[in-house]
Each structure stands twice: as C-alpha cells, then as structure tokens.
C-alpha cells in the first residue's frame, strides 16, 4: 500500500525525487498493484467507490497556482477532498517552471491523502504561442514560443508539427501537466470567427493531415497513450467554424452554428482523421445547429451529435468532455457569464446535468457540481450504471497515463527541460519560417544591410529592437528611408473584460485608419506585417505598401530577421484573404473558399529571389 506523510512527501519533492512510495502488502488493494491488468484495477477501484466519489470524477474544475487552502484563489481543498474531484484545469500562466512543478506535486500529494488516493489529472489550454485570451489559451511564459496553429499550418510540414507536439509534451510533463485541451480542428470557413488563430485554416485536407501528426507527437514516440504521454482533447466537435455571422458561441448572440451551403459533413473530416490517429478525448462546442436534421440545442446537450454521430456513426470510444460552463452561471474575470446552455436555457441546473449525461458526455468542463449528479441518481433520474460507464473511462485513463505509479515530477529537472535552448531555437525558427510574403514590389525585400545612416519609421514594436541592431529610428515617415509597420488584423472591440479578448466583427480597417496609413505609404517605402489571427480585408495595404507579410504569432526579432534576410519566409496562406466585407457577408458560413474574388488565395506566398 502507499505510505504517505506530508513531511516525507515534501522532503522528497524538495529534493526533486519521485515521491511515489509503494510497499507490497498482502492486503494492498488490487487497484494499487501494477502487476494486475488495467481493466482489473479499474474494476477494483470502481467497486470501492461511493456514489459521491464517482460523481466527483465527472467534473473538471479550474484552479490556480496559489496556496491550496486559499479559498479566494479557487484552490480550496474542499473541491478536491469534500467533493472528490480529481481532474483540474490550470488556469494561470507559467512564469517559473520549478515553482509550477512544486505546486502541482503538492496538489498530487494532497490527492493521495484522500481515502482512495486517486491521483489528479491536470490539464492546460494552449500555452506555447502568443495568444493572451484567458478563455482560449495563454502566452508561452517560460515555455518555448511558437507561432499559433495557423502558422504551423502555413508551413505545411507534418514533421514539424509532430516535432512541436513532442516539445510541448516534454515541457508539459516537466511541470506536471498531463492533459492538453487541444488541438482545435475547426475549419476556418467563416472568416469573421474570433477563434481562427487556433485552427489549421480553411482546408479540411490540410487540417486532417496535420492533426494526426499533432496527436502522435503529444502521445509519444509509439503514437499511443501511455506513461510518457500527454493526452489530447480534440475540439470542437462537430466543428465550430460555421458560426452564424461569425459570432462566437461563448456569447448568447453567437449561439448558432449554421450550414446554408449544406456542408456539415466536411467539418467532420478532421475529427475522423483524429480518431484514426488515436484521439482519446473529444470536446463538443457550445453552439447549437440551425437548419439541420439535428435538434437545435447546444452540441454538449445533443444526443444526436454526441452518441448517434460521434460514438455510433464515427466509432469514437474515448472520453467526451464538455466545453466549460454548460450548467452553472458565473463570472470569467469580472464579467458575468450565463451558462452556455444554448437551446435549453429554460432548464434548471439539475435538468441540464441530466441532459448532458443523456447526450453521452462523460465529464463536465469548468464545473464543480457533483452534488447534482448524486441527486439525479438518488431520485432515479439517472442510473448509477450510467455514472459507472463514464467513471470507468476516466479512471482507466489515469492508469494508462501511469499516474497511479508515479504522479509526481522531478522538480530539479523542470527548468532544464522547460524553455531549454534547443526548444527555444526550434520555436523561433518556426516563427520566422511561417511568415507569408504576400507582395514584394521591385524586390525590395530582403533589405540589403542598410548603413547606420539609414533611417526607419516604425509602428507596432519597440524601437529598441532596431537600435540594438545599430539602426536609427525617427519620429515621422517623412524623415525615414523605410517604414516598418506591424499591425494586428482589424476587428471591432467588444465590451466586457472577457468578451473584449475575442477579436470579432469587421475584418477591414475603418476609413480613418486607412487614410492614416495611406499617408505613411505615400511618404516612404513601407514594409507591413499584418498578424492574421483572422483573414484580414487589406486590399488598400496590398495596393500601396512596398511589401506585405502575413504572420501568425511572432516576436519582433523574427520580423526583423525576415526583413533583413537573416531568415526567409516560407509560409503559404492557410485561408483566403477576402477582397471586401461585402464579399465576406455574402459567403456561406460553412463552405470553404467561397469568398468571391479574394485578394489572395489559400496556398499563396512568395519566396525571396536568390541573389
């Protein structure tokens, strides 16, 4: 049996050793004995669990890197001990790998002190890029920093995608993260949608190819889930890209997924590829399908989607975890967010839980309400055997991941792995290579090494990046020999601390901004980098600037290296760039490549001429 004491565990953790101590005993439970088959161990553990302990497995709550008993931080041990939760989503940035490793080891130590000693599975949203929307991902912090997923798609390189996933797996494992709440394989068929930067672009074929490499890299060298794996959660089934008017279903005005082009089935193709690649977890999106054969209720509540389509038709046998907050109203930051119970807003919390379970979902994301499951079973609305079905899947995964044998990480190794020189170099190389050169008039790029007297007017990045290279930065375009401009793709700001992080609305710069930019382009040869977190409408920049890049998450040194020819752009557009907002508004939300007469098409991208 396991021998645990806080003092012993803390001493082991501090020395960076594995703190899992197992001693053979004739009365040791079968589930703690690794010599037994996993299914036998799962059955044994399940047979020992109370209904309350089972219900706790069905919830994955958010928590934060802060003192465990600090209720205000979200880390009350009540969530773990009293409610029997053993799945958590780390919702803070990682700025010190050692500190995070120590913290997550302490979480595991606390979990092992419970009656059954079930280790915790800790998940994370993406955290290797530049996104800073707390609802969808985190900036890289101390991890190696790579372009967004669209940037990997721009490189069309499955080997690179698998290499990235292998690096991310190593860095996750080093701090104790065992579940990746990604990849996102929604097709970017509606260019106004705010979550395109997390996709692989507009092509179902490219997305299907690259997601297989991504899952393989996270699961490990043999491509199957095991003790050295980070599990992935493929999302958002059956495809979140077909959003009505491009709005996002985090919000009530974006609740509808629509298929005016009758193209529902193409959105399934990347999920089929993920299943074929060994995907073990799936997440349905919030949206509800409109104008289809399916019931107009959110995908997480929708039995036709989860059970009939995903499980029965496509043959998925793994875990289905809901997106966050289907049941309970609450706050994200200081913004009030009603439960995303689209189509069933009228149901009580209890009725929503019953409907999600009936749909075939195994786990509630972002919720902490196991008492509702207990009540449903006690009242005979849901059978305990239905709960056992999901708990068995969730427990089996913990055994497969090797958490019962060793839930702890080597604290002393965390900093050596996370953000190591080789990983950082790979990420920076990918940033540079993923740049997409859209125009290069008179072959202005790459800029031949300018002299110190060359003057630059810049926007969108710190002058220190240029002055460090011994170049001169001036205050106005009229004083400059060249302008270097980095713009975010246009969007219309929304209210609310959470809502404002979602770039939505128009894809075109307003007339005032267009006129301001035009003055720069008239004054000086201008090299423009547009960060394409969505497919921007930028014909006026294309017409007037000397050269235009599209990028997908990169630092300013990467930009300058490409401008000065220290690296070459290799990216190809992962989606079309529309010519106008009228063209965007006239296209079908569910159909790829149907924007009339785009300025640039999927796959466009120039190379530098050899000197």
C-alpha positions as a printed Julia matrix, in Angstrom:
611×3 Matrix{Float64}:
   0.0    0.0     0.0
   1.0    3.65   -0.38
   2.84   5.2     2.55
   2.23   8.93    2.67
   3.05  11.66    5.09
   3.16  15.35    4.33
   6.64  15.69    5.82
   8.09  12.78    3.85
   6.43  13.86    0.62
   7.55  17.46    0.95
  11.1   16.39    1.67
  11.15  14.17   -1.39
   9.63  16.89   -3.56
  12.14  19.44   -2.35
  14.98  17.09   -3.31
  13.39  16.65   -6.76
  12.81  12.93   -6.35
   9.85  10.86   -7.35
   7.71  10.86   -4.23
   5.67   7.79   -5.08
   6.45   5.18   -2.44
   4.88   1.79   -2.9
   5.28  -1.07   -0.44
   4.0   -4.53   -1.12
   1.42  -5.84    1.28
  -0.85  -8.85    1.33
  -3.84  -6.58    1.93
  -2.93  -3.99   -0.71
  -5.93  -3.18   -2.92
  -5.73  -4.61   -6.4
  -6.02  -1.18   -7.98
  -2.71  -0.15   -6.37
  -0.86  -3.2    -7.68
   0.66  -2.59  -11.11
   1.05  -6.32  -11.74
  -2.67  -6.6   -12.45
  -4.21  -5.73  -15.84
  -5.55  -2.17  -16.04
  -9.15  -3.25  -16.55
  -8.96  -5.39  -13.41
  -7.54  -2.48  -11.45
 -10.28  -0.16  -12.72
 -13.0   -2.64  -11.72
 -11.49  -3.0    -8.28
 -11.27   0.73   -7.69
 -14.76   1.35   -9.02
 -16.17  -1.3    -6.7
 -14.73   0.56   -3.69
 -16.13   3.97   -4.6
 -19.14   5.65   -3.08
 -21.63   7.4    -5.32
 -20.2   10.73   -4.17
 -16.67   9.67   -5.09
 -17.86   8.56   -8.51
 -19.7   11.81   -9.11
 -16.57  13.81   -8.36
 -14.77  12.17  -11.3
 -17.3   13.67  -13.71
 -16.14  17.24  -13.14
 -13.06  19.12  -14.28
 -12.72  22.38  -12.38
 -10.42  25.32  -12.99
  -7.81  26.09  -10.38
  -4.91  28.46   -9.94
  -1.3   28.36   -8.84
  -1.73  29.71   -5.33
  -1.84  28.34   -1.77
  -4.05  25.24   -1.83
  -6.28  26.29    1.04
  -6.77  29.85   -0.15
 -10.48  29.77   -0.93
 -10.47  33.08   -2.77
  -7.9   31.76   -5.25
 -10.07  28.83   -6.29
  -7.78  26.3    -4.63
  -9.87  25.32   -1.63
  -9.17  21.72   -0.72
 -12.93  21.4    -0.36
 -13.12  20.97   -4.11
 -10.67  18.09   -4.0
 -11.44  16.41   -0.71
 -15.07  17.05    0.11
 -16.28  16.86   -3.49
 -13.84  14.13   -4.62
 -12.67  15.95   -7.76
  -9.52  14.55   -9.36
  -9.44  16.47  -12.66
  -8.32  20.09  -12.75
  -7.55  22.73  -15.35
  -4.6   25.0   -14.51
  -5.83  28.5   -15.34
  -2.76  30.62  -14.64
   0.29  31.46  -16.71
   3.56  29.65  -16.04
   6.44  32.02  -15.37
   8.63  29.73  -13.23
   8.82  26.06  -14.16
  10.24  24.97  -10.82
   7.54  26.77   -8.86
   4.8   25.22  -11.0
   6.32  21.74  -10.66
   6.47  22.13   -6.86
   2.89  23.39   -6.75
   1.5   20.55   -8.88
   3.44  17.99   -6.83
   1.78  19.43   -3.73
  -1.6   19.03   -5.41
  -0.82  15.39   -6.13
   0.37  14.85   -2.56
  -2.9   16.24   -1.26
  -4.86  13.99   -3.64
  -3.02  10.88   -2.43
  -4.01  11.71    1.16
  -7.7   11.15    0.37
  -9.48   7.91    1.25
  -8.78   6.19   -2.07
  -5.66   8.12   -3.04
  -6.73   8.78   -6.63
  -4.1   10.95   -8.37
  -5.08  14.14  -10.12
  -5.09  14.7   -13.89
  -4.13  18.32  -14.6
  -4.96  19.91  -17.94
  -4.0   23.07  -19.79
  -5.22  25.22  -22.64
  -2.57  26.0   -25.29
   0.4   27.88  -23.86
   3.19  27.83  -26.47
   2.26  30.8   -28.62
   1.29  34.46  -28.36
  -2.42  34.26  -27.54
  -3.36  36.03  -24.32
  -7.12  35.35  -24.28
  -7.69  33.58  -20.97
 -10.71  31.82  -22.45
  -8.71  30.08  -25.17
  -5.03  29.99  -24.23
  -2.02  31.56  -22.55
   1.16  33.24  -23.71
   4.17  30.98  -23.61
   5.74  32.34  -20.44
   8.81  30.21  -19.77
   7.84  27.61  -22.37
   9.34  27.7   -25.86
   7.35  30.09  -28.04
   6.0   29.05  -31.43
   3.62  30.58  -33.96
  -0.09  29.96  -33.48
  -1.5   26.82  -35.03
  -2.29  28.71  -38.23
   1.45  29.43  -38.52
   2.25  25.73  -38.35
  -0.42  25.19  -40.99
   1.24  27.84  -43.17
   4.38  25.69  -43.27
   2.53  22.56  -44.49
   5.06  20.36  -42.67
   3.68  17.38  -40.76
   7.16  16.51  -39.43
   7.47  19.99  -37.92
   4.0   19.7   -36.35
   4.97  16.41  -34.74
   8.24  17.95  -33.54
   6.34  20.86  -31.98
   3.94  18.47  -30.25
   6.86  16.44  -28.92
   8.47  19.59  -27.5
   5.19  20.72  -25.95
   4.71  17.24  -24.46
   8.15  17.35  -22.84
   7.54  20.81  -21.38
   4.07  19.87  -20.1
   5.39  16.7   -18.5
   8.24  18.57  -16.84
   5.84  20.65  -14.74
   3.15  18.01  -14.23
   0.56  18.76  -16.93
  -0.9   15.54  -18.36
  -3.79  16.76  -20.5
  -3.81  19.19  -23.44
  -7.15  20.88  -24.1
  -6.29  20.97  -27.79
  -5.9   20.5   -30.79
  -8.59  22.72  -32.23
  -9.56  21.29  -35.63
 -12.48  23.56  -36.53
 -12.38  24.64  -40.17
 -11.95  28.38  -40.74
 -14.83  28.61  -43.2
 -16.3   31.79  -41.62
 -13.53  34.42  -41.68
 -15.14  36.66  -39.06
 -14.98  33.99  -36.34
 -12.77  35.07  -33.43
 -11.07  31.71  -32.88
  -9.42  31.16  -36.24
  -5.86  31.58  -34.96
  -6.21  28.3   -33.08
  -7.27  26.37  -36.18
  -5.27  24.86  -39.02
  -7.0   27.09  -41.55
  -9.68  26.62  -44.15
  -8.73  23.29  -45.72
 -10.2   20.07  -44.35
  -7.48  18.04  -46.11
  -4.59  20.01  -44.59
  -6.21  20.05  -41.15
  -6.72  16.29  -41.29
  -3.11  15.67  -42.25
  -1.6   17.89  -39.57
  -3.85  16.91  -36.68
  -2.67  13.31  -36.99
   0.94  14.45  -36.58
  -0.05  16.66  -33.64
  -1.76  13.87  -31.71
   1.12  11.47  -32.39
   3.63  13.98  -31.01
   1.68  14.52  -27.8
   1.07  10.82  -27.23
   4.72   9.9   -27.71
   7.1    8.02  -29.97
   4.87   4.98  -30.48
   1.81   7.14  -31.08
  -0.34   5.53  -28.39
  -1.35   6.84  -24.99
   0.95   5.7   -22.2
   3.0    6.68  -19.17
   5.08   9.17  -21.16
   2.11  10.8   -22.87
   0.14  13.98  -22.59
  -3.4   13.21  -23.6
  -5.04  15.5   -26.15
  -8.64  16.73  -26.29
  -9.69  17.26  -29.9
 -12.2   20.07  -30.29
 -14.79  21.38  -31.02
 -16.96  18.53  -32.3
 -18.62  18.52  -34.84
 -16.75  21.66  -35.96
 -17.04  25.17  -34.54
 -16.15  27.16  -37.65
 -19.61  27.54  -39.18
 -20.74  30.31  -36.83
 -23.71  32.42  -37.86
 -22.43  35.87  -38.89
 -19.05  34.84  -37.5
 -20.05  35.38  -33.87
 -18.72  33.09  -31.15
 -20.9   30.82  -29.05
 -19.26  31.77  -25.78
 -21.87  34.55  -26.02
 -25.64  34.43  -26.38
 -25.59  36.4   -29.65
 -23.3   33.76  -31.18
 -25.16  30.63  -30.16
 -26.0   29.4   -33.66
 -23.99  27.18  -35.98
 -25.46  27.39  -39.46
 -24.96  25.42  -42.67
 -26.54  27.35  -45.56
 -24.23  25.6   -48.01
 -25.25  22.14  -46.8
 -21.61  21.43  -45.95
 -21.92  19.92  -42.46
 -20.08  16.7   -43.37
 -16.84  18.37  -44.45
 -16.42  19.79  -40.96
 -16.32  16.2   -39.63
 -13.31  15.17  -41.69
 -10.6   16.38  -39.29
 -12.33  14.61  -36.39
 -12.38  11.37  -38.37
  -8.65  11.84  -39.0
  -8.1   12.46  -35.28
  -9.97   9.29  -34.35
  -7.89   7.33  -36.87
  -4.74   8.84  -35.3
  -5.71   7.55  -31.85
  -7.52  10.52  -30.31
  -8.72   9.56  -26.84
 -10.77  12.64  -25.88
 -13.26  14.84  -27.72
 -14.93  18.14  -26.76
 -18.18  19.36  -28.32
 -18.63  23.1   -28.81
 -21.25  25.36  -27.23
 -23.14  26.16  -30.42
 -26.48  24.75  -31.48
 -27.1   23.61  -35.08
 -29.68  25.61  -37.0
 -31.48  24.44  -40.13
 -30.2   20.85  -39.98
 -31.61  17.44  -39.19
 -30.25  17.77  -35.65
 -32.07  19.13  -32.64
 -31.37  22.89  -32.22
 -29.69  22.51  -28.83
 -26.04  23.01  -27.87
 -23.75  20.24  -29.06
 -22.88  19.24  -25.49
 -26.58  18.63  -24.77
 -27.23  16.96  -28.1
 -27.59  13.18  -28.05
 -27.85  13.07  -31.85
 -24.41  14.68  -32.05
 -22.54  13.0   -29.17
 -24.0    9.49  -29.1
 -25.54   8.93  -32.52
 -22.92  10.7   -34.63
 -19.65  10.72  -32.68
 -19.93   7.41  -30.88
 -22.17   5.24  -33.04
 -21.53   6.52  -36.56
 -17.88   7.55  -36.28
 -16.96   4.85  -33.78
 -15.3    7.06  -31.14
 -14.74   5.01  -27.97
 -12.96   7.51  -25.76
 -13.88  10.26  -23.3
 -16.21  13.12  -24.19
 -15.64  16.22  -22.05
 -17.98  19.17  -22.37
 -16.8   22.69  -23.02
 -16.63  24.92  -19.97
 -19.73  26.14  -18.15
 -22.76  24.37  -19.6
 -24.62  24.16  -16.31
 -23.83  26.99  -13.91
 -23.93  30.77  -14.33
 -20.79  32.51  -13.14
 -18.05  35.02  -13.82
 -14.97  34.97  -16.02
 -12.76  37.68  -14.6
 -15.3   40.25  -13.54
 -17.66  39.64  -16.45
 -20.89  37.81  -15.68
 -21.32  34.81  -17.95
 -24.56  32.84  -18.05
 -24.26  29.1   -18.57
 -23.78  28.3   -22.26
 -26.95  26.2   -22.28
 -27.99  27.28  -25.74
 -31.38  25.96  -26.73
 -32.09  24.73  -23.2
 -31.78  27.96  -21.26
 -35.14  27.26  -19.66
 -33.92  24.07  -17.96
 -32.81  24.04  -14.33
 -29.23  23.19  -13.45
 -30.34  19.71  -12.42
 -32.15  19.17  -15.72
 -29.14  20.4   -17.68
 -26.86  17.89  -15.96
 -29.3   15.1   -16.76
 -29.48  16.14  -20.41
 -25.69  16.33  -20.79
 -25.34  12.83  -19.35
 -28.16  11.56  -21.54
 -26.38  13.03  -24.56
 -23.38  10.79  -23.82
 -20.91  13.27  -22.33
 -18.55  11.78  -19.73
 -17.26  14.86  -17.95
 -18.39  18.43  -17.27
 -15.74  21.01  -18.1
 -15.31  24.05  -15.88
 -17.92  22.89  -13.38
 -17.86  21.88   -9.73
 -21.33  20.45   -9.08
 -21.1   16.7    -8.32
 -23.97  17.03   -5.84
 -26.3   17.41   -8.82
 -25.21  14.04  -10.2
 -25.72  12.44   -6.79
 -29.22  13.93   -6.58
 -30.13  12.63  -10.05
 -29.07   9.1    -9.11
 -30.79   9.21   -5.69
 -34.01  10.37   -7.36
 -33.83   7.67  -10.02
 -33.49  10.06  -12.95
 -30.05   8.74  -13.91
 -28.89   5.2   -13.17
 -25.7    4.55  -11.25
 -24.65   2.22  -14.04
 -24.68   5.23  -16.4
 -22.34   7.04  -14.0
 -20.12   3.95  -13.77
 -19.79   3.92  -17.55
 -18.15   7.36  -17.6
 -16.17   6.9   -14.39
 -14.67   3.7   -15.76
 -13.36   5.57  -18.82
 -11.95   8.39  -16.71
 -10.24   6.08  -14.22
  -8.8    3.85  -16.92
  -7.11   6.83  -18.49
  -5.34   7.65  -15.2
  -3.94   4.12  -15.1
  -2.88   4.26  -18.76
  -1.06   7.55  -18.11
   0.82   5.87  -15.24
  -0.48   8.33  -12.66
  -1.11   5.65  -10.05
   2.52   4.54  -10.27
   4.09   7.99  -10.31
   2.01  11.17  -10.24
   4.96  13.36   -9.29
   7.54  15.19  -11.38
  11.23  15.73  -10.83
  11.34  19.32   -9.62
  15.08  19.61  -10.08
  14.74  18.84  -13.81
  11.88  21.22  -14.62
  13.99  24.24  -15.54
  16.4   22.14  -17.57
  13.56  20.93  -19.78
  11.18  23.89  -19.96
  12.39  26.59  -22.33
  15.73  24.88  -22.97
  17.97  26.28  -25.68
  17.1   23.69  -28.32
  13.34  24.01  -27.81
  13.54  27.81  -27.93
  15.56  27.67  -31.15
  13.02  25.37  -32.8
  10.18  27.69  -31.84
  11.97  30.8   -33.08
  12.86  29.11  -36.36
   9.2   28.2   -36.86
   8.16  31.8   -36.17
  10.49  33.08  -38.89
   9.73  30.39  -41.43
   5.96  30.74  -41.05
   5.95  34.33  -42.35
   3.95  34.56  -45.58
   5.26  37.07  -48.12
   2.23  38.41  -49.98
   3.76  41.24  -52.03
   7.33  42.34  -52.7
   7.31  45.22  -55.15
  10.56  45.76  -57.04
  12.02  43.01  -54.87
  12.53  45.46  -52.02
  12.95  42.5   -49.67
  15.11  41.33  -48.18
  16.55  44.73  -47.35
  20.22  44.71  -48.12
  22.12  45.58  -44.96
  21.44  49.3   -44.57
  24.14  51.62  -43.3
  23.93  53.31  -39.94
  22.64  56.44  -41.61
  19.55  54.61  -42.86
  16.51  55.86  -41.01
  13.43  53.85  -40.09
   9.95  54.94  -39.09
   8.27  52.14  -37.13
   4.91  51.21  -35.62
   3.78  48.18  -33.68
   7.02  47.24  -31.97
   9.62  48.65  -29.62
  12.36  50.85  -31.2
  14.88  49.01  -29.01
  14.74  46.05  -31.4
  16.15  48.26  -34.17
  18.53  50.33  -32.1
  20.05  47.09  -30.79
  20.99  46.39  -34.42
  22.59  49.84  -34.71
  19.84  51.33  -36.87
  18.27  54.75  -36.46
  14.6   55.2   -35.61
  12.93  58.52  -36.49
   9.69  60.13  -35.38
   7.87  60.68  -38.68
   7.56  58.88  -42.01
   8.86  61.95  -43.81
  12.21  61.64  -42.01
  12.61  57.96  -42.88
  14.15  55.92  -45.67
  11.84  53.0   -44.87
   8.79  52.33  -42.69
   8.47  49.03  -40.81
   4.89  48.57  -39.63
   3.39  45.72  -37.6
  -0.41  45.74  -37.45
  -2.9   43.45  -35.79
  -5.63  42.31  -38.15
  -8.66  44.62  -37.89
 -11.52  43.89  -35.5
 -14.32  45.69  -33.69
 -13.71  45.86  -29.92
 -16.39  44.35  -27.71
 -17.35  45.24  -24.16
 -16.61  43.16  -21.07
 -13.27  42.08  -19.7
 -13.63  38.56  -21.1
 -15.6   39.4   -24.22
 -13.14  42.08  -25.31
 -10.41  39.46  -25.77
 -12.36  37.91  -28.67
 -11.5   39.74  -31.89
 -14.77  39.85  -33.79
 -16.75  41.96  -36.25
 -15.37  43.7   -39.33
 -12.17  42.4   -40.91
 -11.4   45.75  -42.56
  -9.67  48.82  -41.2
 -12.06  51.76  -40.88
 -11.72  54.71  -43.25
  -9.93  56.88  -40.7
  -7.25  54.25  -40.16
  -6.96  53.58  -43.88
  -6.37  57.28  -44.51
  -3.78  57.45  -41.73
  -1.89  54.5   -43.16
  -2.11  55.89  -46.71
  -0.18  58.98  -45.63
   2.66  56.74  -44.47
   2.68  54.75  -47.7
   2.87  57.97  -49.76
   5.72  59.33  -47.68
   8.09  56.36  -47.56
   8.52  52.81  -48.88
   6.66  50.75  -46.3
   7.06  47.12  -45.28
   3.94  45.92  -43.49
   3.4   42.85  -41.32
  -0.26  42.01  -40.6
  -0.82  39.47  -37.86
  -3.51  37.26  -39.36
  -5.4   35.99  -36.34
  -8.32  36.24  -38.8
  -8.32  36.59  -42.62
  -7.98  40.36  -42.86
  -9.51  42.52  -45.59
  -6.45  44.58  -46.59
  -6.55  45.41  -50.34
  -5.58  49.03  -49.62
  -2.36  47.89  -47.88
  -1.6   45.46  -50.68
  -2.02  48.2   -53.29
   0.03  50.89  -51.53
   2.73  49.27  -49.41
   6.08  48.29  -50.85
   5.87  44.81  -49.31
   3.31  42.95  -47.21
   3.71  39.96  -44.9
   1.09  37.87  -43.2
   2.19  36.4   -39.86
   0.63  34.15  -37.23
   2.37  34.95  -33.97
   5.98  36.04  -33.89
   8.25  38.3   -31.9
   9.81  41.46  -33.32
  13.23  39.87  -33.75
  11.66  37.25  -36.0
  10.09  40.03  -38.08
  13.37  41.92  -38.42
  15.33  38.78  -39.26
  12.96  38.14  -42.16
  13.02  41.77  -43.3
  16.83  41.88  -43.36
  17.23  38.44  -44.95
  18.68  36.64  -41.94
  15.79  34.21  -42.38
  13.48  33.56  -45.31
   9.67  33.45  -45.3
   8.33  30.03  -46.27
   4.68  30.25  -45.25
   1.68  29.74  -47.52
  -1.69  31.22  -46.64
  -3.85  28.76  -44.65
  -7.01  30.56  -45.83
  -8.21  33.02  -48.47
  -7.91  36.76  -47.81
 -11.23  38.39  -48.79
 -11.43  41.46  -51.02
 -14.19  43.23  -49.12
 -16.58  42.9   -46.22
 -19.44  42.65  -48.72
 -17.82  39.52  -50.09
 -17.47  38.13  -46.56
 -21.09  38.83  -45.71
 -22.32  37.14  -48.91
 -20.47  33.88  -48.42
 -21.82  30.75  -46.72
 -20.56  30.23  -43.17
 -19.99  26.5   -43.68
 -18.29  26.47  -47.1
 -14.54  26.95  -47.56
 -13.05  29.05  -50.34
 -16.34  30.67  -51.38
 -15.41  34.33  -50.87
 -15.78  35.97  -54.27
 -12.56  37.13  -55.94
 -10.26  37.08  -52.88
  -7.14  39.27  -52.92
  -5.04  36.2   -52.1
  -5.94  32.54  -52.08
  -5.16  29.6   -49.85
  -1.61  28.49  -50.64
  -0.37  31.88  -51.87
   3.02  33.03  -50.65
   6.15  34.33  -52.35
   9.76  33.37  -51.81
  12.77  35.66  -51.81
  14.7   35.66  -55.06
  18.16  34.21  -54.79
  20.85  36.86  -55.02
